[in-house]
Every structure is written in structure tokens, then in C-alpha cells.
Amino acid sequence: MNKKAVVKKIENLAKKIYEEFEFGSPSIEFIVRGSLKNIEYDVGKDIIRLKKSLGKREFFNLGHVRKFTQTIMVAALAKELLEKDKTASLREVYYQLKHTIPVVNENTFEEQAESDAIIEDLERTLGVIREQMHIKADRRGSVYGDITMRDRKRGDEWNCAKLGMGGWSIPSTIEDIDIVDVNTDYVIVVEKDALFERLVEEKLPEKLRAILISVKGQASRGARRLIHRLRYEHRLPVLVFTDGDPWGFYIYSVIKRGSMKLSHFSEYLATPDVKFIGMTMDDIEEYNLWNVTMKLKQVDEKRVKELMSYPWFKNNKAWQRQFRKMLKWKVKIEQDALASKSLEFVAEKYLPEKIEKEKFLT
């Protein structure tokens, strides 16, 4: 959606509210935020979708007026950013809008969490992502490999294998980034930056003709969108490499099927045919990693049981087997544990072997 279209959506919302002030009680309708209760699993497309349950905020309702006003403030700032062709971070939006209202002596926003939540509500109200409103999060994630990109706005062009070992830092939005040329066979998404740097140092991208993407924990929107584009615009298979724990498994799940929180944008951000390359409970046995496992904590056990109950995992025998093993053995394992074999082990044996034998979970 282009800038003018987003501005038009904001203006239409403002017009609706203005007219309702004349003839009744002004309100803002929004789609209720995604949670396990109001999402559904689309088995055919293998993604999470948001059930369109509508909520309403009314100006003349004392319980709603604060959030109603905050929504108007964020919408007005977004329109200003778009018209000036400027962007603002989530933190900058908070400080731009935070002030004390005279007479009533009330702050417009107390904490950034308030403005962040309002931005998410406005996304669902307008049907656009925050980046299309020129509101961005911090950069998170890196790319290394023989892939050439171009910034459409600035005209800059670069190859991600020629920017040093750190590669290219993924911005909050990549919609103005053109993928000019790709000379690789697949994408490997790595949970941790330390492993990403290890694989770059061992020249794995060159040896396996791969693009490496470090997501640094849970993948950001920008990283998820880039993964999606590389898969569907350039037909590159995608492999996800995380810790062998419930949190790593969920990182894979979010990249593959989308998140509950952003389930209204799953088709835009999810990549349903990514494959999981590790770490798994089977790796502990196969590579004799028992002495470098970690004890499963109570919070981990609870999270494993939650994952087991999710519809997209519930009928997957291979994943249920991993979950049961984890609960039975009461252990988890980090991808960094492969260094116990040798610093070169992950690049020279673990990943090449798994890729060659196609030892993946889906």
C-alpha cells in the first residue's frame, strides 16, 4: 500500500469521527488483538489467522475516552510523518506525544507500552502495518551472503557478502529495498548472533552457497518479511536453526506460521514451507551431547506443554515426539553446545550433513 493510500485511510477515519460528533457518539472500531482464544489455524495454508472479532471505543464512555484520544493522537502523528516523508521510532512516537494536559493535569501517555499498544490497535483499525505509517522499531537481525540489494529511496546498492563479517543490518521495514540479484541456493536462518558470526568466520555461506540470516532471538517483522520475500520472490528454500528448547521451537513456529499477536498479517509475514534443521532432542543422542545439555526448568516444561496443545503442533507426530522426549529427559540444548565438539563442527559436519541427508522437521 502506497503512502497516499495510507493517508487516505487515516483521513477517512478522521472524517467518520468528525461526522459522528455532529450526529451522535463518536467511536473507533478495531479488530481485537490476536490471542489463542481468537485465532484460527488454516490447515490448508499452514498459517495462523485472526478471527475478526470487533471491539469499539467510544468518546463519551469514561472507560474508553483515554484510549480513544490516544488513538487520535497516534493517527494524527502518523499522517504528519507520511506527509513530511519522515519516519519515527516507537520510542520517538512515545516522546513526541507524551505531555501533560493542562487543567486536568493528566499525562497523555505514562509509559511507552501504552503508545506501542495503541499503534498496534491502529494497525488493525486501518488494515496497515506500522511501517506503512512510517513508524518503525529498532533494527534487529543481519544478513550475510551473495545477495545484492538496492535502497529504492536513496539509490544505494550493496552486496551483503562485501560488508564485513557483520553483514547487512535488517531495518524495521524492507518494503523500499529491492532484491536485485541472488547467487545462492538456500537461506539458513540462525537464532543467535554468535552462531551467525561463527558460520561467517568458517565461510559456510561460500561453501554451501547460502544466505545466512541472524534473527537475534524472536524474529523481527523486517526479518520475517525478508525471509518471506526470499522464499516467494526468489524461490529459495529456507532452513531454520535454533536452540533445542521450547523458545527456539516457537521462533521457528512464528517464522513458519505467523504469531498470534500479528495473526492479521500472517500472509504477509509467514513462510509456511520453511523447514527446521535443529537443534533437536535426536541430536543429543546422535552427536552424543549429553554432557552439554541443560536442565529443563519448570517454566520450560509449562511452555513445552503449551506448544504441544497448539493446533499446528498437535497433529504433527514428528514434533510431538520431540516434545515428549524433552519432557521425559527433562533437558534442553543450545545451538552453541555444538562448540563442545570443535569450533568448526557446526560448519564442517552438523549443518552440511543435515542438509545433505535432508534431516529436517516441518
Buried (B, 14 or more C-beta within 10 A) or exposed (E): EEBEEBBEBBEEBBEEBEEBEEEEEBBBEBBBBBEEEBBEBBEEEBBBBBEEEEBEBBBEEEEBEBBBBBBBBBBEBBBBBBEEEEBBBBEBBBEBBBEEEEEEEEEBBEEBEBBBBBBBBBBBBBEBBBBBBBBBBEBBBBBBBBBBBBBEEEEEEBBBBEBEEBBBEBBBBBBEBEBEEBEBEBBBBBBBBBBBBBBBEBEBBEEBEBBBBBBBBBBBBBBBBBBBBBBEEBEBBBBBBBBBBBBBBBBBBBBBBBBBBBBBBBEEBBBBEBBBBBBBBBBBEEBEBEEBBBEBEEEBBEBBEEBBEBBBBEEBEEBBBBBEBBBEBEBBBBBBBBBEBEEBBBBBBBBBEBBEEEBBBE
